[in-house]
Amino acid sequence: MKTLKKILIVLVVLVAIPLIVALFVPKTFKTERSIVIDKPRQEVFDYLKYIKNQDHYGVWQLSDPGMKKNYEGTDGTVGFKYSWDSEKLGKGSQRITGIQEGERLDAELDFGFGEPAKSYFLTEAAGAEQTKVTWGISGQSPYPFNLMGLFYDMGKDFDQGLTNLKAQLEK
């Protein structure tokens, strides 16, 4: 009986520690990365505003070719919704919420828990025939999901996605 009691105490402590740590981890997140692409601004923006093009440079899309995808609306316009269902990545959706032609694309990302995150692409001229692309996201992770912020850096995925985007557009 003493052994069973010790095992139960250890299990309770193992569950309690991460939950207690999550109380002190920020519940908000923000990540932003940039890259310069050797193409004119409008050409880059015209590619970025079509969400379906993320299949060619997005780290998550490329990581699961068997991902089931659904589309609602007209791609490249406000209101277009791209949904996915993946054994590897789960379910979610991305909806275009704003477009400033040639400059900015705003989207809402819903991962199925908490409030949807706000995502954006910015394009700005970086020289003759060059464009600086900035990819960012911000949002809130509800308790205890905020604990994932200690172990997952979305910036690495943005860096790789932007590198893929550059290669795609400059080929």
PyMOL commands that set and color helices and strands:
alter all, ss='L'
color gray80, all
select helices_A, chain A and resi 2-22+41-48+51-56+59-63+145-150+154-170
alter helices_A, ss='H'
color red, helices_A
select strands_A, chain A and resi 28-37+68-72+81-86+90-100+104-110+117-127+130-140
alter strands_A, ss='S'
color yellow, strands_A
deselect
rebuild
show_as cartoon
